[in-house]
């Protein structure tokens, strides 16, 4: 459960951080 959350949210956060910057 923790691995899926990190992968699903990790990719979104990375993409959001790049778009926000």
DAWOWO-V239724 format. One record per residue. N is the residue number from 1. SS is DSSP state (A for helix, B for strand, O for the rest). PHI is phi as a letter, one per 30 degrees, with the letter a starting at -180 (999 if undefined). NEAR is the number of other ideal C-beta (glycine too) atoms within 10 Angstrom. Layout:
N;SS;PHI;NEAR + N;SS;PHI;NEAR
This chain:
1;O;999;5 + 2;A;d;6 + 3;A;d;7 + 4;A;d;8 + 5;A;d;9 + 6;A;d;11 + 7;A;d;10 + 8;A;d;10 + 9;A;d;11 + 10;A;d;10 + 11;A;d;10 + 12;A;d;10 + 13;A;d;11 + 14;A;d;10 + 15;A;d;10 + 16;A;d;11 + 17;A;d;9 + 18;A;d;8 + 19;A;d;7 + 20;A;d;6 + 21;O;d;5
